[in-house]
Amino acid sequence: MTENFAARLLRAQRASGGLVCVGLDPDPSKMPADLAGAPQPLLAFNRRIVDATADLAAAYKPQIAFYSAQGAEAELEASIRYIRERAPQALVILDAKRGDIGNTAVAYAHEAFDRYGADAVTVNPYMGADSVEPFLARPERGAIVLCRTSNPGAGDFQDLRIDGTPLYRVIAARAAGAWNGRRNVMLVVGATYPREMAALRAAHPEIPFLVPGIGAQGGDLAATLAAGLDATGAGLLINSSRAIIYAGGGAATAIRAAAGELRGAIEAVRGARAALQ
């Protein structure tokens, strides 16, 4: 029997010894100087990042816009193949924020899971259940539903109240309930909103969160872990992109040090918490 996504996520976290997700967002304007003239610079940079973090990362999260904007989808495909070779225990999350109706959603799911070979994809729930279901149809693949995002404008709509309940809480309840029959749902919950994260964790103790906002966006790691860790001391993937991949100007040693520092800080909190239980 094929492992469901929840089991695969747990295995990836255990194999890496932590909860770190490395964002692969290669901005051409910030490319390391020694790679600027490479024939496939995005792939070359990603290979460097993966080599430096292969034993530290539970997951990698390429943001598709950085590739499609450059017409570099082939470099994204090759980068994911390289992750499979170099860090086979890690999950690949395609950050594409898809969400559309009918056959379009089916095509987007095919793109994410079959063309790119991703293990999970971020999805926008605004258009409802039929726009998300194609991403949930395979028990071994995950749909990571935008819930309480990390950006400053998140509250414009996510805080609107539906019969007294904030919209992000309504989304979480639907995703964790009716949509999670195959145990392959995660929620995007930003580190920049720890109070809301704590409320979501209390309401949904078993749903894993993908957590952007640590590092360049200013999210507090300690507050995030206090708010979001589940009863087992897991339940999170802590994503960091710019703070890791551009450390030291994109030098491999600095990338590894930044990823190791994040993992070490997370594990120190988890260890202290376990000691108290």
C-alpha positions as CSV (number, residue, x, y, z in Angstrom):
1,M,0.0,0.0,0.0
2,T,1.2,3.5,-0.9
3,E,2.0,5.7,2.1
4,N,-0.4,8.6,2.5
5,F,1.0,12.1,2.6
6,A,0.8,12.4,6.4
7,A,3.1,9.4,6.8
8,R,5.5,10.7,4.1
9,L,5.7,14.1,5.8
10,L,6.5,12.5,9.2
11,R,9.1,10.3,7.5
12,A,10.8,13.3,5.9
13,Q,10.9,15.1,9.2
14,R,12.4,12.2,11.0
15,A,15.0,11.5,8.2
16,S,16.2,15.1,8.3
17,G,16.1,15.4,12.1
18,G,14.1,18.6,11.9
19,L,11.3,20.7,10.6
20,V,13.2,22.9,8.1
21,C,11.8,23.7,4.6
22,V,14.2,25.5,2.3
23,G,12.6,27.8,-0.2
24,L,14.2,27.7,-3.7
25,D,13.4,31.2,-4.9
26,P,16.4,32.1,-7.1
27,D,16.1,35.8,-8.0
28,P,18.3,36.6,-11.0
29,S,19.1,40.0,-9.5
30,K,20.6,38.3,-6.4
31,M,22.4,35.5,-8.1
32,P,25.9,34.7,-6.7
33,A,28.5,36.4,-8.8
34,D,30.3,33.2,-9.7
35,L,27.1,31.7,-11.2
36,A,25.8,34.7,-13.1
37,G,27.3,33.5,-16.4
38,A,26.3,29.9,-16.0
39,P,24.4,28.3,-18.9
40,Q,21.6,27.3,-16.5
41,P,22.1,29.7,-13.5
42,L,18.9,28.8,-11.6
43,L,19.7,25.1,-11.8
44,A,23.3,25.7,-10.8
45,F,22.3,27.8,-7.8
46,N,19.7,25.2,-6.7
47,R,22.2,22.4,-7.0
48,R,24.5,24.4,-4.7
49,I,21.7,25.0,-2.2
50,V,20.6,21.3,-2.2
51,D,24.2,20.1,-1.8
52,A,24.7,22.4,1.2
53,T,21.4,21.4,2.9
54,A,20.6,17.8,1.8
55,D,20.9,16.4,5.3
56,L,19.2,19.3,7.0
57,A,16.0,19.9,5.0
58,A,12.8,18.0,5.5
59,A,11.4,19.7,2.4
60,Y,12.3,22.1,-0.4
61,K,9.8,24.6,-1.7
62,P,10.4,26.1,-5.2
63,Q,8.2,29.1,-6.0
64,I,7.2,28.6,-9.6
65,A,7.1,32.3,-10.5
66,F,10.9,32.6,-10.2
67,Y,11.2,30.0,-13.0
68,S,8.3,30.8,-15.3
69,A,9.2,34.5,-15.3
70,Q,12.5,33.6,-16.8
71,G,11.2,30.9,-19.2
72,A,13.2,28.5,-17.0
73,E,10.6,25.7,-16.3
74,A,13.2,23.2,-17.6
75,E,15.6,24.3,-14.9
76,L,12.8,23.8,-12.3
77,E,12.2,20.3,-13.6
78,A,15.9,19.5,-13.5
79,S,16.2,21.0,-10.0
80,I,13.5,18.7,-8.7
81,R,15.2,15.7,-10.3
82,Y,18.4,16.8,-8.5
83,I,16.6,16.9,-5.2
84,R,15.4,13.4,-5.7
85,E,19.0,12.2,-6.4
86,R,20.7,14.2,-3.7
87,A,18.1,14.4,-0.9
88,P,15.7,11.6,-1.6
89,Q,14.2,11.8,1.9
90,A,13.0,15.4,1.4
91,L,9.6,16.4,0.2
92,V,9.2,18.8,-2.7
93,I,6.5,21.4,-2.4
94,L,5.6,23.3,-5.5
95,D,4.6,26.8,-4.4
96,A,2.2,27.7,-7.2
97,K,-1.0,28.8,-5.3
98,R,-3.3,27.1,-7.8
99,G,-7.0,27.1,-7.6
100,D,-9.5,26.9,-10.5
101,I,-12.6,25.1,-11.6
102,G,-13.2,21.7,-13.3
103,N,-10.8,20.5,-15.9
104,T,-8.5,23.5,-15.3
105,A,-7.8,22.4,-11.7
106,V,-7.3,18.8,-13.0
107,A,-4.7,20.2,-15.5
108,Y,-2.9,22.2,-12.7
109,A,-2.8,19.1,-10.6
110,H,-1.3,17.1,-13.5
111,E,1.3,19.9,-14.0
112,A,2.3,19.9,-10.3
113,F,2.4,16.1,-9.7
114,D,3.2,14.6,-13.1
115,R,5.2,17.2,-15.0
116,Y,7.2,18.5,-12.0
117,G,6.9,15.5,-9.8
118,A,6.0,17.5,-6.7
119,D,4.9,15.9,-3.5
120,A,2.6,18.8,-2.6
121,V,1.3,22.0,-4.0
122,T,0.0,25.2,-2.5
123,V,-3.6,25.9,-3.4
124,N,-5.9,28.9,-3.1
125,P,-9.3,27.8,-1.6
126,Y,-11.3,30.9,-2.7
127,M,-13.2,29.1,-5.5
128,G,-14.3,26.3,-3.2
129,A,-14.1,22.5,-2.9
130,D,-14.2,21.6,-6.6
131,S,-11.2,23.8,-7.2
132,V,-9.2,21.9,-4.5
133,E,-10.4,18.3,-4.9
134,P,-8.1,17.5,-7.9
135,F,-5.1,18.3,-5.7
136,L,-6.4,15.9,-3.0
137,A,-7.3,13.0,-5.2
138,R,-4.0,11.2,-4.7
139,P,-3.6,10.2,-1.0
140,E,0.2,10.2,-1.3
141,R,0.3,13.8,-2.5
142,G,-0.6,16.9,-0.5
143,A,-2.6,20.1,-0.9
144,I,-1.4,22.9,1.2
145,V,-4.3,25.3,1.6
146,L,-3.8,29.1,2.0
147,C,-5.3,29.9,5.4
148,R,-3.6,32.7,7.4
149,T,-0.9,33.9,5.1
150,S,2.2,35.9,6.2
151,N,1.9,39.0,4.1
152,P,0.8,42.4,5.5
153,G,-2.4,42.5,3.6
154,A,-3.5,39.1,4.8
155,G,-6.3,40.5,7.0
156,D,-8.0,42.4,4.1
157,F,-10.1,39.3,3.5
158,Q,-8.9,36.6,5.9
159,D,-10.2,38.5,8.9
160,L,-13.6,39.1,7.5
161,R,-16.2,37.5,9.7
162,I,-18.7,34.8,8.6
163,D,-21.4,34.5,11.3
164,G,-18.9,35.9,13.8
165,T,-16.0,33.7,12.7
166,P,-13.0,35.0,10.9
167,L,-12.8,33.7,7.3
168,Y,-9.4,32.1,7.9
169,R,-10.9,30.0,10.7
170,V,-13.8,29.0,8.4
171,I,-11.3,27.9,5.7
172,A,-9.3,25.9,8.3
173,A,-12.3,24.1,9.6
174,R,-13.4,23.1,6.1
175,A,-9.9,22.0,5.0
176,A,-9.3,20.0,8.2
177,G,-12.7,18.4,8.1
178,A,-14.5,17.8,4.8
179,W,-11.4,18.1,2.6
180,N,-9.1,15.9,4.7
181,G,-10.5,12.5,4.3
182,R,-7.3,11.2,2.8
183,R,-5.1,12.9,5.5
184,N,-3.3,14.9,2.8
185,V,-4.1,18.5,3.8
186,M,-1.8,21.1,5.2
187,L,-2.5,24.7,6.0
188,V,-0.4,27.8,5.2
189,V,-0.1,29.7,8.5
190,G,2.3,32.6,8.6
191,A,4.9,33.1,11.3
192,T,4.0,36.8,11.4
193,Y,0.7,35.9,13.1
194,P,1.5,33.7,16.1
195,R,-1.8,34.5,17.9
196,E,-3.8,33.3,15.0
197,M,-1.6,30.3,14.7
198,A,-2.1,29.4,18.3
199,A,-5.9,29.5,17.8
200,L,-5.7,27.3,14.7
201,R,-3.5,24.8,16.5
202,A,-6.0,24.6,19.4
203,A,-8.9,24.1,17.0
204,H,-7.0,21.6,14.7
205,P,-4.4,19.8,16.8
206,E,-3.5,17.2,14.1
207,I,-3.3,19.3,11.0
208,P,0.3,20.2,9.9
209,F,1.2,23.8,9.0
210,L,3.5,25.1,6.4
211,V,4.9,28.2,8.0
212,P,6.4,31.0,5.8
213,G,7.5,34.4,7.3
214,I,10.6,33.4,9.3
215,G,13.7,35.4,8.4
216,A,13.3,38.2,5.9
217,Q,9.6,38.7,6.7
218,G,10.3,39.1,10.4
219,G,8.4,36.2,12.0
220,D,9.6,35.2,15.4
221,L,10.8,31.6,15.7
222,A,10.2,31.1,19.4
223,A,6.6,32.5,19.2
224,T,5.9,30.4,16.1
225,L,7.1,27.2,17.8
226,A,5.1,28.0,21.0
227,A,2.0,28.6,19.0
228,G,2.2,25.9,16.3
229,L,4.0,22.7,17.5
230,D,1.5,19.9,18.0
231,A,1.4,17.4,20.9
232,T,4.2,15.3,19.4
233,G,6.5,18.3,19.0
234,A,6.1,18.3,15.2
235,G,3.2,19.5,13.0
236,L,5.2,22.2,11.3
237,L,7.4,22.8,8.3
238,I,9.3,26.0,8.9
239,N,10.1,27.6,5.6
240,S,13.0,30.0,5.1
241,S,14.0,31.2,1.7
242,R,16.0,34.4,1.4
243,A,17.6,34.1,4.8
244,I,19.1,30.7,3.8
245,I,19.8,30.8,0.1
246,Y,21.3,34.3,0.0
247,A,23.4,33.9,3.2
248,G,26.9,35.1,2.6
249,G,26.1,36.2,-0.9
250,G,25.0,32.6,-1.8
251,A,28.2,30.9,-0.8
252,A,27.7,27.2,0.0
253,T,29.3,27.3,3.4
254,A,27.1,30.2,4.4
255,I,24.0,28.6,3.1
256,R,24.7,25.5,5.1
257,A,25.5,27.5,8.2
258,A,22.2,29.4,7.9
259,A,20.1,26.2,7.4
260,G,22.0,24.6,10.3
261,E,21.4,27.5,12.6
262,L,17.7,27.5,11.9
263,R,17.4,23.7,12.4
264,G,19.5,24.0,15.6
265,A,17.3,26.8,17.0
266,I,14.1,24.8,16.3
267,E,15.5,21.6,17.8
268,A,16.6,23.4,21.0
269,V,13.0,24.5,21.6
270,R,11.6,21.1,20.7
271,G,14.2,19.4,23.0
272,A,13.3,21.7,25.9
273,R,9.7,21.1,25.4
274,A,10.1,17.3,25.3
275,A,12.1,17.5,28.6
276,L,9.2,19.1,30.3
277,Q,6.6,16.5,29.2
